[in-house]
Amino acid sequence: MPRPALWKGDQYARIAILGAGPAGLSAACCLREQGYGRITLFEQNSRVGGKVHSLPTADGIVEIGAVLASADYTHVLKLADDYGIDYQPYPVPLTFVEQHQQHTLMELLLSRHDAEETAQAIHNYASALQRFVCDQPLSQAHSELFRPFAQFAQRHGFMPVAQLAQSILVGFGYGNYEDTPALYLMQIIGWLLKVENGQLQLGEFFTFPSGYQSLWEAVSADFDVRLNARITTITPNDDNGPLHLIINEEHDFEFDALLISAPLNQLSQLMNWPEQHQQLFRQVNSLRYLVNLFCASKLPTETFSLIPEHAQPTPPHRTAAWANRSADKPVYISWQQACRNATPEQLNAALAEDIHNQGGEFKALLLRQEWDYFPHADSQALSNGFFRQLEQLQGQSGIYFIGASLSFETVEHSVRQACSLVQQHFPPVQE
Ligand SMILES: Cc1cc2nc3c(=O)[nH]c(=O)nc-3n(C[C@H](O)[C@H](O)[C@H](O)COP(=O)(O)OP(=O)(O)OC[C@H]3O[C@@H](n4cnc5c(N)ncnc54)[C@H](O)[C@@H]3O)c2cc1C
């Protein structure tokens, strides 16, 4: 029988957090709200923010990680308000480019389906959102959501909307809608595509003029954040004694609890995990997601373009979305999912060809950032109780899991999950 965790409710409990991205930093904020005072964050990079990465350039800040916060990002926007970080509406100039024609959301829908079919699909989509999207933990989600998204949409009669959403979801790096479980995509689609008076509308979005990362820099200033500090080994103590963390393979620290925000499929090297953990970690897969910053001529400016024909598993590594924010600067950013073995030459060739097919001329690649993205479980794993089993691991040997693989790959989802985990497992300190 393990001893009870005596550190719970003790303001001097030593709590470590692996990762100073949105999940780690918001967990730190919530722990502080619960009264815990000895929190240390270890971040392997030389900056905070994780996949929120604002790059200062001569032409201003370029977001090579997260870009947008939607009006539904209640936690993120509150944090920005609390820290005085400005955010401004960004009316995303979204267009779908099909056979060299630019379409809005409704134009594309109506070019593919008649008015009656479209109206019915929108109605069914709104009903599915109402029925299946709620704030309950993923471990209690309706099993219908374990189906691949396309199958789910088919069964619930909103395939035309799902097909439209497909290029948005691929552009945002969430895999292929024929495979990705509805459990994930239904968490975001309602924020992206709103139903107003029977019409589909794009949600309301914000960007951060000082950079998305500036929010996390502001938050981190309140905490003991160790940069360039990679947790390389975790030694748990199975009797609720302290855990040992080795940083950069040399420094040994002792803590009472550890919150891990790295994706579960990256944890195998850190510790000799029990078989139950390893089994779950093996069920998490992530995707290779690329951001290219490039110069081109003859492409439209001030646009956020999606290419529906590239929202398919084949051809591989095509540009799914690209954007330009300034009429007088021919600098573009594009997003693409790529297979693991695609070489830089293949990626460059695909990019140049995609630009050419859009009527543009590729000039130069300024930067390419690779991300290991969207850690998720497949439909089979979800049906086998992936999230339920994961919940049972929380707190074993003083170790807790937060971050995108516990929820969904957006800033808001990571923040919400981290805060709700803290509220559930870290009782307020007793005076
Ligand atoms: C190109 C791109 C565009 C995106 N666009 C949006 C968007 O518009 N809106 C949106 O909401 N989201 C967007 N996202 C997703 C969003 O950025 C992520 O979902 C969010 O950052 C996840 O936060 P996290 O803290 O869970 O993980 P991360 O941000 O990945 O943070 C984890 C941190 O842990 C650190 N770490 C890992 N292992 C160790 C270790 N062993 N020791 C120490 N530190 C470690 C990592 O270095 C990292 O800093 C985008 C992401 C990308 C890549």
The ligand as a Gaussian input file, in Angstrom:
#p B3LYP/6-31G(d) Opt

LIG

0 1
 C        3.016000      25.760000     -37.290000
 C        2.066000      25.729000     -36.134000
 C        0.911000      26.503000     -36.178000
 C        0.021000      26.477000     -35.101000
 N       -1.061000      27.304000     -35.124000
 C       -1.850000      27.386000     -34.033000
 C       -2.849000      28.393000     -33.947000
 O       -2.988000      29.231000     -34.844000
 N       -3.630000      28.418000     -32.836000
 C       -3.460000      27.524000     -31.811000
 O       -4.192000      27.584000     -30.827000
 N       -2.492000      26.584000     -31.854000
 C       -1.678000      26.505000     -32.928000
 N       -0.656000      25.611000     -32.954000
 C       -0.572000      24.594000     -31.875000
 C        0.001000      25.134000     -30.570000
 O        1.181000      25.848000     -30.798000
 C        0.294000      23.949000     -29.644000
 O       -0.875000      23.178000     -29.535000
 C        0.698000      24.391000     -28.248000
 O        1.909000      25.099000     -28.301000
 C        0.855000      23.161000     -27.351000
 O        1.325000      23.577000     -26.096000
 P        2.062000      22.544000     -25.120000
 O        2.582000      23.320000     -23.989000
 O        1.146000      21.412000     -24.865000
 O        3.254000      21.938000     -25.980000
 P        4.568000      22.678000     -26.638000
 O        4.136000      24.000000     -27.102000
 O        5.056000      21.690000     -27.572000
 O        5.511000      22.825000     -25.366000
 C        6.194000      21.729000     -24.818000
 C        7.546000      22.225000     -24.307000
 O        8.219000      21.145000     -23.655000
 C        9.604000      21.261000     -23.945000
 N       10.238000      19.956000     -23.701000
 C        9.986000      18.784000     -24.337000
 N       10.760000      17.793000     -23.830000
 C       11.506000      18.348000     -22.842000
 C       12.464000      17.823000     -21.927000
 N       12.808000      16.527000     -21.920000
 N       13.027000      18.674000     -21.030000
 C       12.675000      19.994000     -21.006000
 N       11.777000      20.542000     -21.863000
 C       11.180000      19.724000     -22.759000
 C        9.609000      21.683000     -25.399000
 O       10.856000      22.250000     -25.770000
 C        8.468000      22.694000     -25.424000
 O        8.921000      23.998000     -25.156000
 C        0.272000      25.643000     -33.984000
 C        1.450000      24.906000     -33.932000
 C        2.336000      24.937000     -34.997000
 C        3.594000      24.136000     -34.920000

